[in-house]
């Protein structure tokens, strides 16, 4: 493979890079010019105050659903 700096191909690489940048800038300008800003209506939701999720100790079942083994294996 030839060295692009010595063979003169670096101009092609630079032109390709510059053309991509120019196209990106043109798309950015076009998107900002043709972008219509519409007024958006804000929605307000009626929210009732939440009840506390505190659980009393009396409400917790006192029955155990499983038993532990007395001896570990």
HTML snippet that shows the backbone in 3Dmol.js (N, CA, C, O; Angstrom):
<script src="https://3Dmol.org/build/3Dmol-min.js"></script>
<div id="view" style="width:600px;height:400px;position:relative"></div>
<script>
const pdb = `
ATOM      1  N   UNK A   1       0.849  -1.187   0.000  1.00  0.00           N
ATOM      2  CA  UNK A   1       0.000   0.000   0.000  1.00  0.00           C
ATOM      3  C   UNK A   1       0.885   1.238   0.000  1.00  0.00           C
ATOM      4  O   UNK A   1       1.873   1.317   0.729  1.00  0.00           O
ATOM      5  N   UNK A   2       0.518   2.174  -0.811  1.00  0.00           N
ATOM      6  CA  UNK A   2       1.308   3.399  -0.924  1.00  0.00           C
ATOM      7  C   UNK A   2       0.950   4.360   0.204  1.00  0.00           C
ATOM      8  O   UNK A   2      -0.161   4.352   0.734  1.00  0.00           O
ATOM      9  N   UNK A   3       1.908   5.164   0.541  1.00  0.00           N
ATOM     10  CA  UNK A   3       1.693   6.193   1.540  1.00  0.00           C
ATOM     11  C   UNK A   3       0.831   7.297   0.912  1.00  0.00           C
ATOM     12  O   UNK A   3       1.236   7.894  -0.086  1.00  0.00           O
ATOM     13  N   UNK A   4      -0.352   7.579   1.480  1.00  0.00           N
ATOM     14  CA  UNK A   4      -1.221   8.595   0.853  1.00  0.00           C
ATOM     15  C   UNK A   4      -0.617   9.992   0.880  1.00  0.00           C
ATOM     16  O   UNK A   4      -0.978  10.834   0.058  1.00  0.00           O
ATOM     17  N   UNK A   5       0.297  10.253   1.814  1.00  0.00           N
ATOM     18  CA  UNK A   5       0.911  11.575   1.874  1.00  0.00           C
ATOM     19  C   UNK A   5       1.902  11.765   0.720  1.00  0.00           C
ATOM     20  O   UNK A   5       2.074  12.874   0.214  1.00  0.00           O
ATOM     21  N   UNK A   6       2.538  10.687   0.317  1.00  0.00           N
ATOM     22  CA  UNK A   6       3.528  10.790  -0.760  1.00  0.00           C
ATOM     23  C   UNK A   6       2.890  10.666  -2.140  1.00  0.00           C
ATOM     24  O   UNK A   6       3.352  11.293  -3.093  1.00  0.00           O
ATOM     25  N   UNK A   7       1.829   9.860  -2.256  1.00  0.00           N
ATOM     26  CA  UNK A   7       1.246   9.614  -3.573  1.00  0.00           C
ATOM     27  C   UNK A   7       0.217  10.670  -3.987  1.00  0.00           C
ATOM     28  O   UNK A   7      -0.220  10.679  -5.137  1.00  0.00           O
ATOM     29  N   UNK A   8      -0.171  11.549  -3.077  1.00  0.00           N
ATOM     30  CA  UNK A   8      -1.112  12.604  -3.433  1.00  0.00           C
ATOM     31  C   UNK A   8      -2.566  12.249  -3.187  1.00  0.00           C
ATOM     32  O   UNK A   8      -3.451  13.042  -3.507  1.00  0.00           O
ATOM     33  N   UNK A   9      -2.837  11.077  -2.627  1.00  0.00           N
ATOM     34  CA  UNK A   9      -4.222  10.682  -2.356  1.00  0.00           C
ATOM     35  C   UNK A   9      -4.806  11.384  -1.127  1.00  0.00           C
ATOM     36  O   UNK A   9      -6.010  11.313  -0.878  1.00  0.00           O
ATOM     37  N   UNK A  10      -3.960  12.049  -0.377  1.00  0.00           N
ATOM     38  CA  UNK A  10      -4.447  12.730   0.826  1.00  0.00           C
ATOM     39  C   UNK A  10      -5.455  13.803   0.459  1.00  0.00           C
ATOM     40  O   UNK A  10      -6.350  14.102   1.250  1.00  0.00           O
ATOM     41  N   UNK A  11      -5.331  14.391  -0.728  1.00  0.00           N
ATOM     42  CA  UNK A  11      -6.299  15.403  -1.164  1.00  0.00           C
ATOM     43  C   UNK A  11      -7.690  14.787  -1.284  1.00  0.00           C
ATOM     44  O   UNK A  11      -8.684  15.420  -0.928  1.00  0.00           O
ATOM     45  N   UNK A  12      -7.760  13.565  -1.780  1.00  0.00           N
ATOM     46  CA  UNK A  12      -9.059  12.893  -1.904  1.00  0.00           C
ATOM     47  C   UNK A  12      -9.675  12.629  -0.528  1.00  0.00           C
ATOM     48  O   UNK A  12     -10.879  12.802  -0.338  1.00  0.00           O
ATOM     49  N   UNK A  13      -8.844  12.207   0.430  1.00  0.00           N
ATOM     50  CA  UNK A  13      -9.358  11.950   1.777  1.00  0.00           C
ATOM     51  C   UNK A  13      -9.855  13.237   2.433  1.00  0.00           C
ATOM     52  O   UNK A  13     -10.899  13.248   3.087  1.00  0.00           O
ATOM     53  N   UNK A  14      -9.104  14.310   2.254  1.00  0.00           N
ATOM     54  CA  UNK A  14      -9.507  15.597   2.831  1.00  0.00           C
ATOM     55  C   UNK A  14     -10.795  16.092   2.182  1.00  0.00           C
ATOM     56  O   UNK A  14     -11.677  16.610   2.867  1.00  0.00           O
ATOM     57  N   UNK A  15     -10.907  15.936   0.871  1.00  0.00           N
ATOM     58  CA  UNK A  15     -12.130  16.365   0.175  1.00  0.00           C
ATOM     59  C   UNK A  15     -13.339  15.541   0.618  1.00  0.00           C
ATOM     60  O   UNK A  15     -14.435  16.083   0.762  1.00  0.00           O
ATOM     61  N   UNK A  16     -13.153  14.261   0.830  1.00  0.00           N
ATOM     62  CA  UNK A  16     -14.254  13.411   1.302  1.00  0.00           C
ATOM     63  C   UNK A  16     -14.688  13.852   2.697  1.00  0.00           C
ATOM     64  O   UNK A  16     -15.885  13.948   2.971  1.00  0.00           O
ATOM     65  N   UNK A  17     -13.723  14.121   3.583  1.00  0.00           N
ATOM     66  CA  UNK A  17     -14.038  14.567   4.937  1.00  0.00           C
ATOM     67  C   UNK A  17     -14.754  15.914   4.914  1.00  0.00           C
ATOM     68  O   UNK A  17     -15.749  16.099   5.615  1.00  0.00           O
ATOM     69  N   UNK A  18     -14.261  16.847   4.123  1.00  0.00           N
ATOM     70  CA  UNK A  18     -14.861  18.175   4.040  1.00  0.00           C
ATOM     71  C   UNK A  18     -16.268  18.086   3.461  1.00  0.00           C
ATOM     72  O   UNK A  18     -17.163  18.805   3.905  1.00  0.00           O
ATOM     73  N   UNK A  19     -16.476  17.221   2.484  1.00  0.00           N
ATOM     74  CA  UNK A  19     -17.817  17.097   1.896  1.00  0.00           C
ATOM     75  C   UNK A  19     -18.812  16.529   2.909  1.00  0.00           C
ATOM     76  O   UNK A  19     -19.966  16.956   2.940  1.00  0.00           O
ATOM     77  N   UNK A  20     -18.386  15.583   3.730  1.00  0.00           N
ATOM     78  CA  UNK A  20     -19.278  15.049   4.768  1.00  0.00           C
ATOM     79  C   UNK A  20     -19.622  16.135   5.780  1.00  0.00           C
ATOM     80  O   UNK A  20     -20.777  16.247   6.189  1.00  0.00           O
ATOM     81  N   UNK A  21     -18.651  16.928   6.187  1.00  0.00           N
ATOM     82  CA  UNK A  21     -18.900  18.008   7.146  1.00  0.00           C
ATOM     83  C   UNK A  21     -19.839  19.051   6.551  1.00  0.00           C
ATOM     84  O   UNK A  21     -20.736  19.533   7.242  1.00  0.00           O
ATOM     85  N   UNK A  22     -19.653  19.404   5.298  1.00  0.00           N
ATOM     86  CA  UNK A  22     -20.515  20.391   4.639  1.00  0.00           C
ATOM     87  C   UNK A  22     -21.946  19.863   4.553  1.00  0.00           C
ATOM     88  O   UNK A  22     -22.896  20.609   4.789  1.00  0.00           O
ATOM     89  N   UNK A  23     -22.104  18.596   4.219  1.00  0.00           N
ATOM     90  CA  UNK A  23     -23.454  18.018   4.152  1.00  0.00           C
ATOM     91  C   UNK A  23     -24.112  18.032   5.526  1.00  0.00           C
ATOM     92  O   UNK A  23     -25.302  18.326   5.636  1.00  0.00           O
ATOM     93  N   UNK A  24     -23.352  17.718   6.575  1.00  0.00           N
ATOM     94  CA  UNK A  24     -23.914  17.768   7.941  1.00  0.00           C
ATOM     95  C   UNK A  24     -24.344  19.182   8.300  1.00  0.00           C
ATOM     96  O   UNK A  24     -25.403  19.371   8.898  1.00  0.00           O
ATOM     97  N   UNK A  25     -23.541  20.174   7.946  1.00  0.00           N
ATOM     98  CA  UNK A  25     -23.894  21.570   8.247  1.00  0.00           C
ATOM     99  C   UNK A  25     -25.142  21.987   7.468  1.00  0.00           C
ATOM    100  O   UNK A  25     -26.004  22.679   8.009  1.00  0.00           O
ATOM    101  N   UNK A  26     -25.247  21.574   6.212  1.00  0.00           N
ATOM    102  CA  UNK A  26     -26.424  21.920   5.405  1.00  0.00           C
ATOM    103  C   UNK A  26     -27.695  21.279   5.979  1.00  0.00           C
ATOM    104  O   UNK A  26     -28.746  21.919   6.025  1.00  0.00           O
ATOM    105  N   UNK A  27     -27.598  20.030   6.412  1.00  0.00           N
ATOM    106  CA  UNK A  27     -28.757  19.395   7.029  1.00  0.00           C
ATOM    107  C   UNK A  27     -29.148  20.090   8.326  1.00  0.00           C
ATOM    108  O   UNK A  27     -30.335  20.225   8.624  1.00  0.00           O
ATOM    109  N   UNK A  28     -28.158  20.533   9.099  1.00  0.00           N
ATOM    110  CA  UNK A  28     -28.458  21.253  10.340  1.00  0.00           C
ATOM    111  C   UNK A  28     -29.154  22.577  10.044  1.00  0.00           C
ATOM    112  O   UNK A  28     -30.132  22.921  10.707  1.00  0.00           O
ATOM    113  N   UNK A  29     -28.674  23.304   9.081  1.00  0.00           N
ATOM    114  CA  UNK A  29     -29.283  24.589   8.718  1.00  0.00           C
ATOM    115  C   UNK A  29     -30.697  24.370   8.191  1.00  0.00           C
ATOM    116  O   UNK A  29     -31.614  25.110   8.550  1.00  0.00           O
ATOM    117  N   UNK A  30     -30.881  23.361   7.343  1.00  0.00           N
ATOM    118  CA  UNK A  30     -32.208  23.085   6.791  1.00  0.00           C
ATOM    119  C   UNK A  30     -33.179  22.668   7.885  1.00  0.00           C
ATOM    120  O   UNK A  30     -34.348  23.054   7.852  1.00  0.00           O
ATOM    121  N   UNK A  31     -32.713  21.886   8.853  1.00  0.00           N
ATOM    122  CA  UNK A  31     -33.620  21.441   9.919  1.00  0.00           C
ATOM    123  C   UNK A  31     -34.006  22.605  10.831  1.00  0.00           C
ATOM    124  O   UNK A  31     -35.125  22.629  11.343  1.00  0.00           O
ATOM    125  N   UNK A  32     -33.115  23.565  11.044  1.00  0.00           N
ATOM    126  CA  UNK A  32     -33.474  24.701  11.893  1.00  0.00           C
ATOM    127  C   UNK A  32     -34.355  25.704  11.153  1.00  0.00           C
ATOM    128  O   UNK A  32     -35.194  26.357  11.774  1.00  0.00           O
ATOM    129  N   UNK A  33     -34.182  25.837   9.853  1.00  0.00           N
ATOM    130  CA  UNK A  33     -35.000  26.795   9.098  1.00  0.00           C
ATOM    131  C   UNK A  33     -36.433  26.310   8.913  1.00  0.00           C
ATOM    132  O   UNK A  33     -37.376  27.092   9.026  1.00  0.00           O
ATOM    133  N   UNK A  34     -36.592  25.041   8.633  1.00  0.00           N
ATOM    134  CA  UNK A  34     -37.914  24.513   8.312  1.00  0.00           C
ATOM    135  C   UNK A  34     -38.628  23.902   9.518  1.00  0.00           C
ATOM    136  O   UNK A  34     -39.676  23.276   9.361  1.00  0.00           O
ATOM    137  N   UNK A  35     -38.081  24.075  10.701  1.00  0.00           N
ATOM    138  CA  UNK A  35     -38.696  23.526  11.902  1.00  0.00           C
ATOM    139  C   UNK A  35     -39.733  24.517  12.418  1.00  0.00           C
ATOM    140  O   UNK A  35     -39.390  25.638  12.795  1.00  0.00           O
ATOM    141  N   UNK A  36     -41.011  24.105  12.438  1.00  0.00           N
ATOM    142  CA  UNK A  36     -42.078  24.959  12.934  1.00  0.00           C
ATOM    143  C   UNK A  36     -42.317  24.671  14.409  1.00  0.00           C
ATOM    144  O   UNK A  36     -42.581  23.536  14.806  1.00  0.00           O
ATOM    145  N   UNK A  37     -42.219  25.720  15.204  1.00  0.00           N
ATOM    146  CA  UNK A  37     -42.447  25.559  16.634  1.00  0.00           C
ATOM    147  C   UNK A  37     -43.928  25.739  16.896  1.00  0.00           C
ATOM    148  O   UNK A  37     -44.495  26.793  16.605  1.00  0.00           O
ATOM    149  N   UNK A  38     -44.552  24.715  17.444  1.00  0.00           N
ATOM    150  CA  UNK A  38     -45.980  24.776  17.750  1.00  0.00           C
ATOM    151  C   UNK A  38     -46.163  24.945  19.248  1.00  0.00           C
ATOM    152  O   UNK A  38     -45.366  24.466  20.054  1.00  0.00           O
ATOM    153  N   UNK A  39     -47.237  25.641  19.595  1.00  0.00           N
ATOM    154  CA  UNK A  39     -47.546  25.775  21.007  1.00  0.00           C
ATOM    155  C   UNK A  39     -48.131  24.468  21.510  1.00  0.00           C
ATOM    156  O   UNK A  39     -49.092  23.945  20.946  1.00  0.00           O
ATOM    157  N   UNK A  40     -47.552  23.957  22.555  1.00  0.00           N
ATOM    158  CA  UNK A  40     -47.995  22.691  23.116  1.00  0.00           C
ATOM    159  C   UNK A  40     -48.813  22.989  24.367  1.00  0.00           C
ATOM    160  O   UNK A  40     -48.366  23.705  25.263  1.00  0.00           O
ATOM    161  N   UNK A  41     -50.015  22.429  24.411  1.00  0.00           N
ATOM    162  CA  UNK A  41     -50.853  22.642  25.579  1.00  0.00           C
ATOM    163  C   UNK A  41     -50.358  21.753  26.709  1.00  0.00           C
ATOM    164  O   UNK A  41     -50.136  20.555  26.533  1.00  0.00           O
ATOM    165  N   UNK A  42     -50.192  22.365  27.867  1.00  0.00           N
ATOM    166  CA  UNK A  42     -49.745  21.572  29.002  1.00  0.00           C
ATOM    167  C   UNK A  42     -50.951  20.902  29.639  1.00  0.00           C
ATOM    168  O   UNK A  42     -52.013  21.510  29.773  1.00  0.00           O
ATOM    169  N   UNK A  43     -50.783  19.665  30.025  1.00  0.00           N
ATOM    170  CA  UNK A  43     -51.862  18.913  30.640  1.00  0.00           C
ATOM    171  C   UNK A  43     -51.650  18.898  32.144  1.00  0.00           C
ATOM    172  O   UNK A  43     -50.541  18.681  32.634  1.00  0.00           O
ATOM    173  N   UNK A  44     -52.731  19.131  32.856  1.00  0.00           N
ATOM    174  CA  UNK A  44     -52.672  19.097  34.311  1.00  0.00           C
ATOM    175  C   UNK A  44     -53.552  17.953  34.778  1.00  0.00           C
ATOM    176  O   UNK A  44     -54.714  17.842  34.389  1.00  0.00           O
ATOM    177  N   UNK A  45     -52.989  17.120  35.604  1.00  0.00           N
ATOM    178  CA  UNK A  45     -53.711  15.979  36.123  1.00  0.00           C
ATOM    179  C   UNK A  45     -54.093  16.245  37.574  1.00  0.00           C
ATOM    180  O   UNK A  45     -53.275  16.683  38.384  1.00  0.00           O
ATOM    181  N   UNK A  46     -55.344  15.971  37.874  1.00  0.00           N
ATOM    182  CA  UNK A  46     -55.806  16.118  39.248  1.00  0.00           C
ATOM    183  C   UNK A  46     -55.359  14.883  40.028  1.00  0.00           C
ATOM    184  O   UNK A  46     -55.795  13.763  39.762  1.00  0.00           O
ATOM    185  N   UNK A  47     -54.497  15.116  40.978  1.00  0.00           N
ATOM    186  CA  UNK A  47     -53.951  13.998  41.743  1.00  0.00           C
ATOM    187  C   UNK A  47     -54.397  14.151  43.189  1.00  0.00           C
ATOM    188  O   UNK A  47     -54.170  15.179  43.827  1.00  0.00           O
ATOM    189  N   UNK A  48     -55.034  13.107  43.684  1.00  0.00           N
ATOM    190  CA  UNK A  48     -55.437  13.102  45.086  1.00  0.00           C
ATOM    191  C   UNK A  48     -54.208  12.772  45.930  1.00  0.00           C
ATOM    192  O   UNK A  48     -53.326  12.039  45.484  1.00  0.00           O
ATOM    193  N   UNK A  49     -54.150  13.306  47.138  1.00  0.00           N
ATOM    194  CA  UNK A  49     -52.997  12.989  47.983  1.00  0.00           C
ATOM    195  C   UNK A  49     -52.951  11.494  48.288  1.00  0.00           C
ATOM    196  O   UNK A  49     -53.977  10.872  48.563  1.00  0.00           O
ATOM    197  N   UNK A  50     -51.771  10.939  48.235  1.00  0.00           N
ATOM    198  CA  UNK A  50     -51.610   9.512  48.467  1.00  0.00           C
ATOM    199  C   UNK A  50     -51.750   9.191  49.955  1.00  0.00           C
ATOM    200  O   UNK A  50     -51.348   9.961  50.828  1.00  0.00           O
ATOM    201  N   UNK A  51     -52.335   8.029  50.202  1.00  0.00           N
ATOM    202  CA  UNK A  51     -52.431   7.569  51.580  1.00  0.00           C
ATOM    203  C   UNK A  51     -51.094   6.972  51.971  1.00  0.00           C
ATOM    204  O   UNK A  51     -50.349   6.475  51.128  1.00  0.00           O
ATOM    205  N   UNK A  52     -50.805   7.027  53.247  1.00  0.00           N
ATOM    206  CA  UNK A  52     -49.524   6.496  53.689  1.00  0.00           C
ATOM    207  C   UNK A  52     -49.513   4.979  53.560  1.00  0.00           C
ATOM    208  O   UNK A  52     -50.538   4.324  53.747  1.00  0.00           O
ATOM    209  N   UNK A  53     -48.378   4.442  53.247  1.00  0.00           N
ATOM    210  CA  UNK A  53     -48.258   3.002  53.071  1.00  0.00           C
ATOM    211  C   UNK A  53     -47.651   2.344  54.304  1.00  0.00           C
ATOM    212  O   UNK A  53     -47.022   1.289  54.215  1.00  0.00           O
ATOM    213  N   UNK A  54     -47.846   2.974  55.439  1.00  0.00           N
ATOM    214  CA  UNK A  54     -47.305   2.445  56.691  1.00  0.00           C
ATOM    215  C   UNK A  54     -48.117   1.231  57.110  1.00  0.00           C
ATOM    216  O   UNK A  54     -49.346   1.288  57.168  1.00  0.00           O
ATOM    217  N   UNK A  55     -47.430   0.133  57.403  1.00  0.00           N
ATOM    218  CA  UNK A  55     -48.099  -1.098  57.830  1.00  0.00           C
ATOM    219  C   UNK A  55     -47.921  -1.247  59.335  1.00  0.00           C
ATOM    220  O   UNK A  55     -46.811  -1.193  59.864  1.00  0.00           O
ATOM    221  N   UNK A  56     -49.041  -1.434  59.996  1.00  0.00           N
ATOM    222  CA  UNK A  56     -48.979  -1.610  61.437  1.00  0.00           C
ATOM    223  C   UNK A  56     -48.512  -3.017  61.766  1.00  0.00           C
ATOM    224  O   UNK A  56     -48.692  -3.946  60.979  1.00  0.00           O
ATOM    225  N   UNK A  57     -47.916  -3.160  62.927  1.00  0.00           N
ATOM    226  CA  UNK A  57     -47.426  -4.467  63.344  1.00  0.00           C
ATOM    227  C   UNK A  57     -48.591  -5.429  63.584  1.00  0.00           C
ATOM    228  O   UNK A  57     -48.432  -6.642  63.445  1.00  0.00           O
ATOM    229  N   UNK A  58     -49.725  -4.911  63.933  1.00  0.00           N
ATOM    230  CA  UNK A  58     -50.872  -5.768  64.199  1.00  0.00           C
ATOM    231  C   UNK A  58     -51.403  -6.393  62.905  1.00  0.00           C
ATOM    232  O   UNK A  58     -51.982  -7.479  62.934  1.00  0.00           O
ATOM    233  N   UNK A  59     -51.210  -5.723  61.786  1.00  0.00           N
ATOM    234  CA  UNK A  59     -51.720  -6.221  60.521  1.00  0.00           C
ATOM    235  C   UNK A  59     -50.883  -7.373  59.955  1.00  0.00           C
ATOM    236  O   UNK A  59     -51.369  -8.145  59.128  1.00  0.00           O
ATOM    237  N   UNK A  60     -49.641  -7.488  60.394  1.00  0.00           N
ATOM    238  CA  UNK A  60     -48.760  -8.537  59.890  1.00  0.00           C
ATOM    239  C   UNK A  60     -49.157  -9.861  60.528  1.00  0.00           C
ATOM    240  O   UNK A  60     -49.392  -9.930  61.735  1.00  0.00           O
ATOM    241  N   UNK A  61     -49.229 -10.910  59.716  1.00  0.00           N
ATOM    242  CA  UNK A  61     -49.584 -12.215  60.243  1.00  0.00           C
ATOM    243  C   UNK A  61     -48.495 -12.704  61.181  1.00  0.00           C
ATOM    244  O   UNK A  61     -47.303 -12.546  60.917  1.00  0.00           O
ATOM    245  N   UNK A  62     -48.928 -13.294  62.269  1.00  0.00           N
ATOM    246  CA  UNK A  62     -47.967 -13.803  63.236  1.00  0.00           C
ATOM    247  C   UNK A  62     -47.660 -15.270  62.969  1.00  0.00           C
ATOM    248  O   UNK A  62     -46.743 -15.826  63.573  1.00  0.00           O
ATOM    249  N   UNK A  63     -48.409 -15.904  62.077  1.00  0.00           N
ATOM    250  CA  UNK A  63     -48.148 -17.304  61.738  1.00  0.00           C
ATOM    251  C   UNK A  63     -46.957 -17.361  60.798  1.00  0.00           C
ATOM    252  O   UNK A  63     -46.852 -16.582  59.851  1.00  0.00           O
ATOM    253  N   UNK A  64     -46.057 -18.302  61.082  1.00  0.00           N
ATOM    254  CA  UNK A  64     -44.916 -18.487  60.205  1.00  0.00           C
ATOM    255  C   UNK A  64     -45.318 -19.448  59.099  1.00  0.00           C
ATOM    256  O   UNK A  64     -45.989 -20.447  59.356  1.00  0.00           O
ATOM    257  N   UNK A  65     -44.924 -19.160  57.906  1.00  0.00           N
ATOM    258  CA  UNK A  65     -45.299 -20.010  56.783  1.00  0.00           C
ATOM    259  C   UNK A  65     -44.304 -21.138  56.564  1.00  0.00           C
ATOM    260  O   UNK A  65     -44.587 -22.057  55.795  1.00  0.00           O
ATOM    261  N   UNK A  66     -43.162 -21.097  57.209  1.00  0.00           N
ATOM    262  CA  UNK A  66     -42.182 -22.170  57.070  1.00  0.00           C
ATOM    263  C   UNK A  66     -41.466 -22.343  58.398  1.00  0.00           C
ATOM    264  O   UNK A  66     -41.475 -21.454  59.250  1.00  0.00           O
ATOM    265  N   UNK A  67     -40.840 -23.512  58.556  1.00  0.00           N
ATOM    266  CA  UNK A  67     -40.107 -23.797  59.773  1.00  0.00           C
ATOM    267  C   UNK A  67     -38.644 -24.006  59.434  1.00  0.00           C
ATOM    268  O   UNK A  67     -38.306 -24.590  58.405  1.00  0.00           O
ATOM    269  N   UNK A  68     -37.801 -23.530  60.296  1.00  0.00           N
ATOM    270  CA  UNK A  68     -36.359 -23.737  60.119  1.00  0.00           C
ATOM    271  C   UNK A  68     -35.964 -25.049  60.750  1.00  0.00           C
ATOM    272  O   UNK A  68     -36.544 -25.456  61.757  1.00  0.00           O
ATOM    273  N   UNK A  69     -35.000 -25.707  60.180  1.00  0.00           N
ATOM    274  CA  UNK A  69     -34.492 -26.950  60.751  1.00  0.00           C
ATOM    275  C   UNK A  69     -33.637 -26.653  61.974  1.00  0.00           C
ATOM    276  O   UNK A  69     -32.924 -25.651  62.033  1.00  0.00           O
ATOM    277  N   UNK A  70     -33.729 -27.550  62.948  1.00  0.00           N
ATOM    278  CA  UNK A  70     -32.920 -27.351  64.153  1.00  0.00           C
ATOM    279  C   UNK A  70     -31.465 -27.663  63.900  1.00  0.00           C
ATOM    280  O   UNK A  70     -30.576 -27.128  64.563  1.00  0.00           O
ATOM    281  N   UNK A  71     -31.227 -28.529  62.941  1.00  0.00           N
ATOM    282  CA  UNK A  71     -29.870 -28.950  62.649  1.00  0.00           C
ATOM    283  C   UNK A  71     -29.539 -28.572  61.216  1.00  0.00           C
ATOM    284  O   UNK A  71     -30.311 -28.875  60.307  1.00  0.00           O
ATOM    285  N   UNK A  72     -28.412 -27.920  60.997  1.00  0.00           N
ATOM    286  CA  UNK A  72     -28.006 -27.558  59.649  1.00  0.00           C
ATOM    287  C   UNK A  72     -27.183 -28.649  59.013  1.00  0.00           C
ATOM    288  O   UNK A  72     -26.364 -29.262  59.697  1.00  0.00           O
ATOM    289  N   UNK A  73     -27.354 -28.909  57.784  1.00  0.00           N
ATOM    290  CA  UNK A  73     -26.626 -29.982  57.102  1.00  0.00           C
ATOM    291  C   UNK A  73     -25.503 -29.464  56.269  1.00  0.00           C
ATOM    292  O   UNK A  73     -24.795 -30.245  55.632  1.00  0.00           O
TER     293      UNK A  73
END
`;
const viewer = $3Dmol.createViewer("view");
viewer.addModel(pdb, "pdb");
viewer.setStyle({}, {cartoon: {color: "spectrum"}});
viewer.zoomTo();
viewer.render();
</script>
